[in-house]
Amino acid sequence: MNLQAEIRRLREVDWRSLDLKESGTWPVLLQMFCCVLVFVLLLVATRWYLVGPKVEELQRAEAEEAQLLSDFRNRAAQAARLPDMLEQMAHIETRMSEVMAMLPSGAEIPALLDSISELALDQHLSIDFIRLRSTVAQDFYIERPFDIQVEGDYHHIAGFLAGIAALPRIVTLHDFTLVPAEDGGRLRLSMLARTYSYRAANEEATP
């Protein structure tokens, strides 16, 4: 093939008069260019038709692999912390059992009030009243409030409060009022106390 002659023929081609049916008479360079163009178009179409879906599937598989790897790492880290978590859970359960043991049941409330009365008498206080209020049901426990009013000197009242704080049952103290008693030499302490009982799922508060 004379390259210069073919280049000359390519330059002399009337592009507007080209007919695909006469492609056999086209300059060799033009025929080669068309073959290359058709090959490239076929290659692109083949990739789009055959390879494209596989590429998308591969991308989805890679994303799924990354997610699974992340989940695996998280679970591996959790598994590595499992002994510590079990130890913490056991500690929490032990502490919960200790706290539960400090919550009186409804039947134990009279004994708790008797203990508070004995504390007051041991501190040489006179008891005006220890009076239960209506119970209040919360989500996981029942609140059992009661009013206390006693009279005595300052040091004995302080000892009485310290004795309540040291009781084996949980008793919280609120709304303190300390005023001189009518006899002048003593003080009157009025306050609201609360103790708590564990509430089972099917248990209702009772007045």
Helices and strands as residue ranges (DSSP letters): H 3-11, G 15-17, G 20-25, H 28-46, I 47-51, H 52-101, G 106-108, H 109-122, E 126-132, E 136-137, E 141-152, H 154-165, E 171-180, E 187-198
